[in-house]
Amino acid sequence: MAKNFKMNKTLMVIVMFIVLVTSSCVPTKDLKYLQSNHEQKDTLVMSQLVKKPYRIQSNDILVINIKTIDATLTEMFQVSDGNRNIVNEQIIYFEGFNVDDHGNIRIPILGEVAVLGKTTEEIRLNIEKRLLEEYFNEEAELFITVKLAGIRYTINGEIKSPGTNIIYNERATIMDAISNSGDILITGDRKEVIIVRQYPHGVEMHTVNLLDRKAIESPYYYLQPNDFILINPLKQKSWGTGTTGIQTMTTIITALSLVTSIILLSRL
């Protein structure tokens, strides 16, 4: 009877050990990005969002370059040397055109120009029209470029390199931001990535499941300037037993060894 009790007790300990190990580990399925539930390996997603140009919002920064054959007259419209390469965030901040709370930018000579809700192409055409009407003629060969000064975003939580970064491109995805920040840690929740996004009417929060391939079709998969990305921790992190089988086993063995030592010392 005592023998059976000891065997049952040992078996119970082994079962509890296995359950604890398996439940404490982070399974592979919670780490693989853009998984598919179908056997089809290659997919082609045509998102309507990709075709929609970004519309300017407050706090965006624009880079505007104006060139003509009359260099002297052109210099009046430049904040700085138009040939200077923009290499960091500080130069962008001081030399770019910041969109104020009213949705305007201030251009030398032209004054305030309304840009809120417009695309960069619409802004370019508007500036070009005003310059041709007020300052230049067709012979001046006016050439204007209007671009976003990169996509500025902030990422925090279970990410290797949290902080604020800029992707110098006109279009970028959440995956680009994550890769640019060193990838999500093994303890990060890829299933519910939170996007805090600014809109003219206020701030909204959205979630994207990066484990599902359908995330590519989400309207929040593509970044917008000033997005805040939050990666919350998985429950395994709060348990403190480890994120892999080896880590969990080591933690449990250490704990059992400590308990055993205490029991043996108490009997002395």
N, C-alpha and C positions, 0 to 999 in steps of 0.2 A: 504493500500500500504506500509506504513511504517512498519506495523506489519509483512508483508510478507518479507520485506527487512531484518528485524531483525532476522526472522526465518532462512532465507537463509544464513545470515552471521553467525549465530550460528552453522548451519549445516556445513558450510564450515570450520569453526574452528575445529569442532569435527572430520570431515574427515581428515583434515590436521594433527590433533593430532594423529589419529589412524595410518595414513600413516607414520608419523615420528617415532612413537613408534615401529611399525613393521619393518621398514627399518633399524632402528638403532640397533636392537637386533641382536645377533649372533644366527642364527637358529641351532637347534640340529643337522641337517644333516651336518653342517660344523664342528662338534665336534666329530662325531663317526668315529673311525678308521676302516679301512678295510671293508667297506660296500660292499654288493653284490646287483647287479641289478636283480638277479634271486631269485626264491623262494627256491632254494636249500640252506640249512643251513650249511651243512658240505661239505667242498671241500678238495681235496687232490692235492697238487701242487708238481710236480716233476721238480724242476728247475735243468737244466744242470749245472748251476753255482755252486750248492752245491757240485757237484761231482768233481769240478776242484780245486786242491790244490792252495794255495796262492804262488805266486812267489816273492821272496825277491827283495826289491827296496832300493835305497839309503835312509839313515837316519833311516832305521829299526834297531832294537836292538835284537840281538840273545843271548839266554842263552845256553851255550854249556857245557856239563858235561862229563868228561872222567874218566872212572874207569877201573882198572885192579887189578890183584892179587898182583902186585908189587906196593905198595903204594908210595914208594920212587920215583920211576920213573914217576909215574902218577902225582906227585906234580909239576913236571917241566912244565906240560901243563895247569895248573890251574892258573887263575888270582887270585882267592881267594879260601877259603875253600869251596869245592863243597857241603858240607853238610849244609852250611848256608842257612837259609830260606830267600827268597827274599820277603820282606814285603812292600816295598814302591818304589816310582819312583826314589828317589835319589840313592838307592842301585842299582837298575837296570841300571841307567845311568852310574855309576862309575864302576860297575863290569860286565856289559854285554859287548857284542862284537858289537860295532857300525859299521854299513855299511857306508863306506865313499863315496865320490862323484864318485869314480872310480868303485864302486861296490865290494870293497874288505873289508875283516876283517883281523885283525892281531892277530894270535894265538902264544903264547910263543913257542919257538923252531921251529915251523913250518913256522912262518913268515906270509906273506900275502896269503890269500886264496880267490879266486874269488867266490862270491856268488850271484852276481846280476842276476836276472832272474831265479834262481834255487829255487826248493822247499826245505823245511827243510830236507826231506828224501834224496834228491840228495846230499845236503851238508853233511849230516851224512855219507853217503856211500863214498863220496870223502875223508873226513877226515880219516875215518876208513881205507880206502885203503892205504893212504899215511903213516899212523902210522904203519900199518902192514908191509909195504915194507921197512920202514926206521928205525923203533925203536922197534917194538914188534914182537913177533911171535904168532902163534895160541895158544900156551900154556898159554899165558898171560891172556886169557879170556877177551879180550878187549870189553868194553861196553860203547857206546857213545849215548848221547841224544842231540838233537838239537831242540830248540823250540823258537818261537817268544816270546819276553818278554811282552806279552799282546798286546792288540790293543789300541793304543793311538789315541785319537780323540779330536777335539775341537768343541764345540757347542756354538752358540751365537744367540742373538735375543730374540724372545718371548718364553723363556724357564725359568723355575723356578730357576734352578741353572746353569747359563752359566759358561763356563770355559773349561779347559783341563782335561780330565779324562783318566783312563786306565781300560779296561775290561780285566781281567786276564782269557782269554779264547782264543782258537785258531780260533774261529769263533763267530761272533756277528752281529746282524742286527741293522738297524736304530732304530727299536722299543726298542732294548736293550739299545742303547745309550740314547734315550729319557727317558725311565724309570729310567735309572741310573742318569739322570740329573733332576729328579723331575717332568717330564711331560711338555708338551707344555701349555702355558697359554691360557686362553679362547680367548685372542686377537690374537693368533698366527694362521698363515695361514698353515693349514695342507694339503692343496691341492697342494701347490707348495713348497715342502721342497727342498732346494738347497744343493747339495753335491759338494764340491770343492775337486777334487781328483788329486793326483800327479801320473804322468806316466813318464816313461823314456824319452819321447819326450816333456814333459812339463806338464802344468796344464790344466785341463778341468773342466767345470761346467755342472752338470746334475740336473734334477728335478725329484722328486718322489711324486706322489699323494697318500698320506697315507689314504685318504678317500675311495679309491678304493681297493678292495681286490686283484686286479691284480698287486698291488704294490709288492706282494710277488714274482712275476715272473720277476720283474725288475732286471737287472744285477747290479743295484746300491743299492738294498735293503740290501745287505750284506756289512758290513763295511770293509774297508781296513785300515791298519795303516796310521796315519797322515791325515785322512779325516777331512775336515772342514765342519760342518753342520750349515746351516743358516736358521733360522725360521723368515720370514718377518711378519710384523703386518698386520692384516685385516684392511680394510678401516674404519670399525666401530671405531677403536681406534683413528684415526685422527679426526673423527667427535666430539669426546669428549662428546657424549650424554649418554654413558653407554653401557654395553654389554648385559644386561638383561632388560626385560620389566620393572621391578621395578626400576632399576637404571635410565633408560631412562625417565620414568614417573616422578620420583623424580626431575630429572634435568629440565624437561620441566615445571613442576609445580613451581619450584623455580624461573625459568626465568619469567614465567607469573606473579607470585606474585610480583617480582621486578618491572616489567613493570607497573603493576596495581598501585603499591605504588608510582612510579614516576609520573604517570598520576594524581593520587589523590592529591599528594603534589603540583603539578604544578597548580592545580585549586584553591588552598587555597590563 
